[in-house]
Amino acid sequence: MMNVESLLVRYTEDESVQRILDLIEKKENAHIRLSGLVGSGEAVVAAAVIRKTRCVHVFILNDKEDAAYFENDLKNLLEKQEIHFFPDSFKKPGSFEELNSNQVQLRTAALDKLINGPGKQNILVTYPEALFEKVVRQKALKKNILKVSLGEQLDVEFVMEFLNEFGFQRVDFVYEPGEFSVRGGIIDIFSFGNDKPYRIELFGEEVESIRFFDPVSQLSEKKVTRFSIIPNIQTHFESEEKASFLEFLPPTSV
């Protein structure tokens, strides 16, 4: 019985997939059309190509539903790879009044990976409605990121002022992106660039511990040595600080 690994190896050796790999390696400005694929065939070909390349891949599907299915297929085929979903920011299609904080977080996390992983392989799955929205330019975003590292000095009043300026809301318990809480020497922050909130424990003004925690149980989990606090990219920046998502991508993106 053929497993996923052997299936992807077979696809990688296929003449058509080799042609795609050759075009990517030569950086030829070619249009590639795949036809005759059914079911998860598109994702299998994509996974085979991803395994043999190191560039940024952006897959633009017809709509949000197609993109979600494609992302799920890729995750099942490439279990060790990090796949980023890049959705639109709003709760209802065609309605631009109410933001969906979880979807804003996914957008921000994807942009953060592109900024902090130059030269690395990044995989994004999206759809046209998500690309209609402009994103903050790299230079503006880099200037508005607060990085927190283990062992450094951190003033609580400065952090609170910084978070308020970034549009974060102070709450008793942190559950969603854009929230923070302060309890003595413990600061909980749910950055728009992370999929889980972080808990900073201070000894005086020194960062003694950083952990991410479960927002449901509020229990601390894995320790980390650093993380970045990113504002709401949809509300914090002026229109002149934004550009097309395609301008944000490295020139070697596929």
Phi, psi and omega in degrees: 000130183281129176266178184299319182300310182293328177297315181292326176298316179299317180293321180298326181279351182294144184300319181294318179293321177299323178296318177299315180298321179297318180295320179293316181296322181278355180057036178283137180280070187253150172262125183246124180246123177258129179227161177082007180267137179231162178060234181266016182302321179299317181292325180293315177298315179301316180297320179296320179291316181302319182298337185252012182226166180235012184270180175277128178248129175238119180255120181253109180268172185295321182205180185298319181295314178299319180297319180296318178296317181296316178300317180297319177298315180298319180297324179288328181278328183238070188298331182271353182266148176266116180254129182253130175267130183243090185269179169284175188262359195248154183289324182237137178301131178079357178249119188253018182270324188245121181276149172259108187299325180292323179287325174298320179298318179297319178297315182294319179298321179295316179295321179298321178296321180293323180287315187270001179232047180298134180085352180265163177280125174233142182236120180238140176240130185210190182205164189306315182302324180290329181279343177295329181283134176284156178240159180292141179296151183303317183298318180292321181293318180299326180287345185243032177246128175258121180258132181243128182233151178299134176088350180276166177275136183218119180271124184298318181296321178296316181298316180297317179296319179298314182293320177299319179294328179281357179088015177283151181252130178278129182226172176285318179225135185274126179234329188232159174304139180094008179245152174212158175219152178230123178227095182064239181266018180243127178240122174257130182224130173251094181290153177287351181258006182232153181271353174221154178285160181242145179245119178257126175250127183254145168245100192071245175247010180266136177285107185270330183205142173229125177224149166269154184223162180280118182293341179279307181275342184066015181269138179292149180235233187292140175282147173226166181260343180197160171199166183246142175255120184240136180285175175291111185290343182274335186242340189277338189249149178283161184298326181289347178269005184244157180208177177297145177303325182296331175288337181286334187286147173299149182298339182271007181295150178245000000 
